[in-house]
Amino acid sequence: MRIQLINPNTSADMTHAMALSAKSVALDSTQIIACTPEHGPKSIECAFDEVIASAALLDLIEQGKQQGVDAHIIACFGDPALDAARELADAPVIGIAEAGFHMASLIAHRFGVVTTLSRTLPASEHLLQKYGHKHHCSGVRATDIPVLALENIDPAAYLLLKTECLAAIEQDGAEAIVLGCAGMSNLVKQLSSELPVPIIDGVVAAVKLAESLHQLGLQTSKKGQYGQRVSKAFTGRYAHWSL
């Protein structure tokens, strides 16, 4: 199968790191097509960033659709434009937060989320509620490590991340940890060796869910919420979306 892995920010180095993580768990028969948008923020760390990034992300979804990919992964923990992408795509579209929550709920009674900036905590809590995992979550903790600092994380920042994971386990009662940023994907192996609970990265979780859906022959439903978008004219820089 062919999986389109979309990094919604414009950091090519982060896209490359995500692709390596995805390929490390993918089946030999799975091709990972990693994409970086041409336009948008270098990192997504607030609602404004997310909205701006979403337009370019949807262009990549359409590109993948035209290429006939078998699944799309939105590799940002805010799952930006996920519902819109599902309207646009025929193949499954998986957000890494949703994937991480689902995987964690299968192996732990309660899981903790450890993310980047404190200002993103409400967004993570909203997604937990939306996906029906609020009652599975022991709490969401922030490290206040900027997203781009994760590309080449220094020892002090790594220690801060590990300390918040330990606090989630020892103070909040987390039985597993979901990492709240795609940029943390390359830290799973080290954290797993140093912490006493499973560490879950949404990027690799999404890859395995995408492969499962493909093997089961399941596509995005086009009835109701994710039906074809409404036909209308668009103007200006979005004229290419006119139907």
C-alpha positions in Angstrom: 0.0 0.0 0.0 1.0 3.7 -0.3 0.6 5.9 2.7 0.8 9.7 2.4 2.5 11.0 5.5 1.8 14.8 5.8 3.8 17.0 8.1 1.5 20.1 8.2 4.3 22.5 9.1 7.1 23.5 6.7 10.0 22.0 8.5 11.6 19.5 6.0 13.9 18.1 8.7 11.0 17.2 10.9 9.2 15.6 7.9 12.3 13.5 7.3 12.5 12.4 11.0 8.8 11.4 10.9 9.3 9.4 7.7 12.1 7.4 9.3 9.9 6.6 12.3 7.0 5.6 9.9 9.2 3.4 7.8 10.7 1.6 10.8 7.3 0.0 11.6 5.7 -0.2 8.1 5.3 -3.5 6.3 7.8 -4.3 3.6 5.0 -3.9 1.1 4.1 -0.4 2.4 5.5 2.8 0.7 5.6 5.9 2.9 5.3 9.1 0.9 6.3 11.9 3.2 5.1 15.4 2.3 5.9 19.0 3.5 3.7 21.9 2.4 5.1 24.8 0.4 3.4 27.4 2.5 2.6 27.9 6.1 4.3 28.1 9.6 7.6 26.4 10.4 5.8 24.9 13.5 2.2 24.7 14.7 1.9 25.9 18.3 -1.4 27.8 18.5 -4.8 28.0 16.9 -3.7 30.7 14.4 -0.8 28.4 13.1 -3.2 25.5 12.8 -5.7 27.4 10.7 -3.1 28.8 8.3 -1.4 25.4 8.0 -4.8 23.7 7.2 -5.2 25.2 3.8 -1.8 24.0 2.6 -2.5 20.6 4.2 -5.7 20.2 2.2 -3.8 20.9 -1.0 -1.6 17.9 -0.1 -4.6 15.7 0.6 -5.9 16.5 -2.8 -2.5 15.8 -4.3 -2.4 12.4 -2.6 -5.9 11.6 -3.8 -4.9 12.3 -7.4 -1.9 10.1 -6.9 -4.1 7.3 -5.7 -2.6 6.8 -2.2 -4.3 4.2 0.0 -4.3 6.3 3.2 -3.4 9.8 4.5 -1.8 10.6 7.9 -1.9 14.1 9.4 1.3 14.2 11.5 0.5 17.0 13.9 -0.9 16.3 17.3 -3.6 18.9 16.9 -5.1 16.8 14.1 -5.6 20.0 12.0 -8.3 19.9 9.3 -9.0 16.2 10.0 -12.7 16.4 9.3 -12.2 18.6 6.2 -9.6 16.1 4.9 -12.0 13.2 5.4 -14.6 15.1 3.3 -12.0 15.6 0.6 -10.4 12.1 0.6 -11.8 8.7 -0.3 -9.0 6.8 1.4 -8.8 6.8 5.2 -7.4 9.9 6.9 -5.8 9.4 10.3 -4.7 12.0 12.8 -1.8 11.1 15.1 -3.6 12.3 18.3 -6.6 10.1 17.5 -4.3 7.2 16.6 -2.3 7.6 19.8 -5.3 7.8 22.0 -6.9 4.7 20.5 -3.7 2.6 20.8 -3.2 3.7 24.4 -6.7 2.8 25.4 -6.1 -0.8 24.2 -3.1 -1.4 26.5 -3.8 0.8 29.5 -6.7 1.6 31.8 -5.5 5.2 32.0 -2.9 7.0 29.9 -1.2 10.4 30.2 -0.4 12.9 27.5 2.9 14.8 27.5 3.0 17.6 25.0 4.9 20.8 24.1 3.6 24.2 25.1 1.3 25.0 27.9 -1.0 27.0 25.6 -1.8 23.8 23.7 -3.2 22.0 26.7 -6.8 23.0 26.0 -6.5 21.7 22.4 -5.4 18.3 23.6 -8.2 18.2 26.2 -10.7 19.1 23.5 -9.5 16.2 21.3 -9.7 13.8 24.2 -13.3 14.8 24.6 -14.1 14.8 20.9 -12.7 11.3 20.4 -14.3 9.8 23.6 -11.1 9.2 25.5 -11.4 11.9 28.2 -12.3 9.2 30.8 -9.2 7.2 29.8 -6.8 10.0 30.3 -5.1 10.6 33.7 -4.0 14.1 32.6 -2.2 16.3 30.0 1.1 17.7 30.9 3.2 20.4 29.0 7.0 20.6 28.8 7.1 24.1 27.3 9.6 22.8 24.8 9.1 24.6 21.5 8.3 22.2 18.6 11.4 23.1 16.6 13.7 22.4 19.6 12.7 18.8 19.3 14.5 18.4 15.9 17.9 18.3 17.7 16.8 18.1 21.4 19.5 19.0 23.9 20.1 17.0 27.1 18.3 19.6 29.3 15.2 19.6 27.2 15.2 15.8 27.1 15.4 15.6 30.9 12.5 18.0 31.1 10.4 15.7 28.8 11.4 12.6 30.8 10.6 14.4 34.1 7.1 15.3 32.9 6.5 11.7 31.8 7.6 10.4 35.2 5.3 12.9 36.9 2.4 11.7 34.8 3.2 8.1 35.9 4.0 8.7 39.6 1.6 11.6 40.4 -1.3 11.2 37.9 -1.4 7.4 37.7 -0.7 7.1 34.0 -0.2 3.5 32.9 1.0 4.5 29.4 2.2 7.8 27.9 1.1 9.3 24.6 3.6 11.7 23.3 1.9 15.0 22.2 3.9 16.0 19.3 5.0 14.4 16.0 8.5 15.9 16.6 8.9 13.5 19.6 8.7 10.5 17.4 12.4 9.9 17.3 12.6 9.9 21.1 10.3 6.9 21.7 13.1 4.3 21.8 15.1 6.1 24.5 12.1 7.0 26.6 10.8 3.4 26.4 14.1 2.1 27.7 14.1 4.6 30.7 10.4 4.6 31.8 8.3 1.8 33.3 5.3 2.1 31.0 4.6 1.9 27.3 5.4 5.0 25.3 3.2 5.7 22.3 4.0 7.8 19.3 1.0 8.8 17.2 3.0 8.7 13.9 3.8 4.9 14.1 0.4 4.2 15.6 -1.3 5.9 12.6 0.9 3.9 10.2 -0.3 0.6 11.7 -3.9 1.7 11.8 -3.7 2.8 8.2 -2.3 -0.6 7.2 -5.1 -2.4 9.1 -7.8 -0.4 7.4 -6.3 -1.1 4.0 -6.0 -4.9 4.7 -9.7 -4.8 5.8 -10.7 -3.0 2.6 -12.2 -0.1 4.6 -12.5 3.4 3.2 -13.8 6.7 4.5 -17.6 6.7 4.5 -19.1 9.2 2.0 -22.5 9.1 3.8 -23.3 12.0 6.1 -20.5 14.0 7.9 -17.8 13.0 5.4 -19.9 13.1 2.3 -18.6 15.0 -0.8 -18.1 18.7 -0.1 -20.7 21.2 -1.3 -20.3 22.3 -4.9 -19.6 26.1 -5.1 -17.3 28.7 -6.5 -14.2 29.9 -4.6 -12.3 33.1 -5.4 -8.8 34.5 -5.0 -6.1 32.3 -3.8 -8.6 29.5 -3.3 -10.1 29.5 -6.7 -8.6 26.1 -7.5 -11.2 24.6 -5.1 -14.1 25.7 -7.2 -16.5 22.9 -8.3 
